[in-house]
Amino acid sequence: MAHSWGYAEHNGPNHWHTLFPVADGDFQSPIDIRTKEATFDATLQPLTVNYDSSSAQKLHNNGQSFNIEFDDSQDKSVLSGGPLPGVYRLKQMHMHWGSSDDHGSEHTVDGRTSSTELHLGHWNAKYGSFDEASKHKNGFGVIALFLEVGDTNPGLQKVIDALSLIPNKGKQINFTDYDPSVLLPRSLDY
């Protein structure tokens, strides 16, 4: 029987490294951000996010979550600055959530989970393709946002409204004119 990753107690994030050895180390999930151990690096500049809403293409149900796919064939929607060496192209956006409001995030802060975690996945454009970038430790840059149950973020409402159109695994629709920067905090400073 093949092993698979998931979010249950027997195959969740705390076990991913046993199922897939590559998912171990400083650059892998899940990460527990320990605020008392964090240090401030004054040399880091803010992240620069430049998203073009015309790069949004499809909304897809993959059976575990949804993906919003973006046109990454050119530098239309990019992330740079901070600790990133170069320009990273936006490839997709997805969310992780659990079966109850008290857990669902992949990562934690001081051991605490959030209701939901949203990921904006980018790849380093210097490698020429997503597949080639996946072979390098600086190939990906992901913005992770922790979300809690409460009033809907107006920038997320368009996504929520469209989810009813993709109720089954494999279903997808055109999803255009969406700028995910509306989900980001005002300050991208460290």
Secondary structure, DSSP 8 states (H G I E B T S, - for coil): ------SSTTTSGGGHHHH-GGG-STTSS--EE-TTT----TT---EEEE--GGGEEEEEE-SSSEEEEE--SSTTSEEEETT-SS-EEEEEEEEEE-SSTT---SSEETTB--SEEEEEEEEEGGGSSHHHHTTSTTSEEEEEEEE-SSS--HHHHHHHHHHTT--STT-EEE--S--GGGGS-S----
